[in-house]
Amino acid sequence: EATFYAQDNIKIAGKLIITLGGRFTHAKVSLSGYIIPDYRKKMPADVFTPRGGLTWLFSDHFSAYLLYDQFFNQQNPPNFEHKPFKPMTGYDLETGVKGYFFNRKLAWNSSAFHTVRNNLATSDPQHPGNYIQKGQVVSTGIDLDITGNLTSAIVINANYEWVDAELTKDTDSLSVGVKNYGTPNHAANLW
């Protein structure tokens, strides 16, 4: 797989930033030791995924943004059946606000996101160390991040994320609506 990514930011009137970008992926179908299935033979070898965003600068210390990003990724994790996986495709919608306070000694970022991932490889609950492929996983959540410079040598970063990730499409109809295995509802860290 070979990729090329380009992005440009256009600033208008000192307040609005338009972000335009894209990624070109050349996916080579080469699976030594595997019989190449029909879906891989028909898979596009060249894929373009766009990216676009808007950022509004309220001041030097506060901004709000909106981002749309499509993706395409080859997946080759181990699986119990030794079969190749379809590539993961999907998109991410994200919006948020960022702010700086106390002469930039405190940075705050909060965002909300909605991510749709098709053909996601996820941990196999029946075969540890292996993966299985699901139809579609939709994740919705929020992310909060605070970074404080206590001194010139001590920086503290705290992060919290809430995610609701569930399977929305699958070949197994009993799995639809089930929480995605391995995705916690709450995650936090402190550095």
C-alpha positions as CSV (number, residue, x, y, z in Angstrom):
1,E,0.0,0.0,0.0
2,A,1.3,3.4,-1.0
3,T,-0.4,6.7,0.1
4,F,0.0,10.4,-0.7
5,Y,-1.7,13.1,1.4
6,A,-2.1,16.8,0.6
7,Q,-3.8,19.5,2.6
8,D,-4.2,23.3,2.4
9,N,-5.5,25.8,4.9
10,I,-7.1,29.0,3.6
11,K,-7.5,31.9,6.0
12,I,-10.3,34.4,5.2
13,A,-10.5,37.8,6.9
14,G,-8.3,36.6,9.8
15,K,-11.2,34.7,11.4
16,L,-12.2,31.7,9.2
17,I,-9.9,28.9,8.2
18,I,-11.1,26.5,5.5
19,T,-9.2,23.2,5.4
20,L,-9.2,21.1,2.2
21,G,-7.3,17.9,1.9
22,G,-7.3,14.4,0.5
23,R,-5.5,11.2,0.6
24,F,-4.8,9.0,-2.4
25,T,-4.2,5.3,-1.6
26,H,-2.8,2.7,-4.0
27,A,-3.7,-0.7,-2.5
28,K,-1.8,-3.5,-4.1
29,V,-3.5,-6.9,-3.9
30,S,-0.7,-9.3,-2.9
31,L,-1.5,-12.1,-0.5
32,S,1.2,-14.7,-0.6
33,G,0.0,-18.0,0.8
34,Y,-3.7,-17.0,0.4
35,I,-6.2,-17.8,-2.3
36,I,-7.3,-14.3,-3.3
37,P,-11.1,-14.2,-2.8
38,D,-13.4,-12.6,-5.4
39,Y,-14.1,-9.5,-3.3
40,R,-10.3,-8.7,-3.2
41,K,-10.0,-9.1,-7.0
42,K,-12.8,-6.6,-7.5
43,M,-11.6,-4.2,-4.9
44,P,-10.5,-0.8,-6.2
45,A,-6.7,-0.5,-6.3
46,D,-6.7,3.3,-6.3
47,V,-8.9,5.2,-3.7
48,F,-9.2,8.9,-3.0
49,T,-10.6,10.0,0.4
50,P,-11.4,13.7,1.0
51,R,-11.1,15.8,4.1
52,G,-12.6,19.2,4.8
53,G,-13.0,21.5,7.8
54,L,-13.9,24.9,9.1
55,T,-12.3,26.7,12.0
56,W,-13.6,30.0,13.4
57,L,-11.1,32.0,15.4
58,F,-13.2,34.0,18.0
59,S,-9.9,35.5,19.4
60,D,-6.3,34.6,19.8
61,H,-7.4,32.4,22.7
62,F,-10.6,30.7,21.6
63,S,-11.7,28.8,18.5
64,A,-14.4,26.4,17.3
65,Y,-14.1,23.8,14.5
66,L,-16.0,21.3,12.4
67,L,-14.2,18.5,10.5
68,Y,-15.3,15.8,8.0
69,D,-12.8,13.1,7.1
70,Q,-13.2,9.9,5.0
71,F,-10.8,7.0,5.4
72,F,-9.7,3.7,3.7
73,N,-7.3,1.3,5.4
74,Q,-6.1,-2.1,4.5
75,Q,-6.3,-4.5,7.4
76,N,-4.1,-7.5,7.9
77,P,-4.4,-8.6,11.5
78,P,-4.2,-12.3,12.5
79,N,-7.4,-14.3,12.4
80,F,-8.3,-17.8,13.5
81,E,-9.5,-18.8,10.0
82,H,-6.4,-17.4,8.2
83,K,-8.6,-15.4,5.8
84,P,-7.7,-11.9,4.5
85,F,-9.9,-9.0,5.6
86,K,-11.7,-6.5,3.5
87,P,-10.3,-2.9,3.8
88,M,-11.9,-0.6,6.4
89,T,-13.8,2.3,5.0
90,G,-15.9,5.1,6.6
91,Y,-16.0,8.6,7.8
92,D,-15.6,10.8,10.9
93,L,-17.6,14.0,11.8
94,E,-16.1,16.0,14.6
95,T,-16.8,19.4,16.1
96,G,-15.3,21.1,19.1
97,V,-13.9,24.1,20.8
98,K,-10.4,25.0,21.9
99,G,-9.2,27.6,24.3
100,Y,-6.1,29.0,26.0
101,F,-6.1,30.7,29.4
102,F,-3.6,32.3,31.8
103,N,-1.1,33.5,29.2
104,R,-1.4,30.1,27.4
105,K,-0.4,28.1,30.6
106,L,-3.7,26.3,30.4
107,A,-5.1,24.7,27.2
108,W,-8.6,23.2,27.0
109,N,-10.0,21.2,24.2
110,S,-13.5,19.6,24.0
111,S,-15.0,17.8,21.1
112,A,-17.9,15.6,20.0
113,F,-17.6,13.0,17.3
114,H,-19.6,10.5,15.2
115,T,-17.5,7.8,13.4
116,V,-18.8,5.2,11.0
117,R,-16.4,2.3,10.3
118,N,-17.3,-0.4,7.7
119,N,-15.6,-3.8,7.7
120,L,-13.9,-3.1,11.1
121,A,-11.5,-5.7,12.4
122,T,-12.1,-6.2,16.1
123,S,-10.8,-8.5,18.8
124,D,-12.1,-12.1,18.6
125,P,-13.7,-12.9,21.9
126,Q,-13.5,-16.7,21.2
127,H,-9.9,-16.8,20.0
128,P,-7.6,-14.4,22.0
129,G,-4.8,-12.8,20.0
130,N,-7.0,-13.0,16.8
131,Y,-9.4,-10.7,15.1
132,I,-12.8,-11.0,13.4
133,Q,-14.4,-8.6,10.9
134,K,-17.7,-6.9,11.6
135,G,-20.1,-5.2,9.2
136,Q,-20.4,-1.7,10.5
137,V,-19.6,0.0,13.8
138,V,-20.9,3.4,14.7
139,S,-19.2,5.3,17.5
140,T,-20.5,8.5,19.0
141,G,-18.9,10.3,21.9
142,I,-17.2,13.2,23.5
143,D,-13.5,14.0,24.4
144,L,-12.2,16.5,26.9
145,D,-8.6,17.4,27.3
146,I,-6.8,19.9,29.6
147,T,-3.1,20.7,29.6
148,G,-1.6,22.9,32.3
149,N,1.9,24.2,32.5
150,L,2.5,24.4,36.3
151,T,6.1,25.4,35.9
152,S,8.5,25.5,33.0
153,A,9.5,21.9,33.8
154,I,6.2,20.4,35.0
155,V,3.3,19.9,32.6
156,I,0.1,18.0,33.5
157,N,-2.3,16.6,30.9
158,A,-5.7,15.1,31.8
159,N,-8.0,13.5,29.3
160,Y,-11.5,11.9,29.5
161,E,-13.5,10.2,26.7
162,W,-17.0,8.8,26.6
163,V,-17.9,6.5,23.7
164,D,-21.0,4.7,22.7
165,A,-19.8,2.2,20.0
166,E,-22.3,-0.4,18.7
167,L,-22.6,-2.7,15.8
168,T,-25.2,-1.4,13.3
169,K,-24.8,-3.8,10.4
170,D,-23.5,-7.4,10.3
171,T,-24.1,-10.7,8.6
172,D,-25.2,-12.0,12.0
173,S,-28.5,-10.2,12.7
174,L,-28.3,-11.1,16.4
175,S,-25.2,-8.9,16.6
176,V,-26.8,-5.8,15.3
177,G,-27.3,-3.3,18.2
178,V,-24.7,-4.9,20.4
179,K,-21.9,-2.9,21.9
180,N,-18.6,-3.2,20.0
181,Y,-16.4,-5.7,21.9
182,G,-13.2,-4.1,23.2
183,T,-14.4,-0.5,23.2
184,P,-14.8,0.9,26.7
185,N,-17.6,3.4,27.4
186,H,-15.3,5.5,29.6
187,A,-11.5,6.1,29.3
188,A,-9.4,8.6,31.2
189,N,-5.7,9.3,31.7
190,L,-3.5,11.7,33.6
191,W,0.1,12.5,32.7
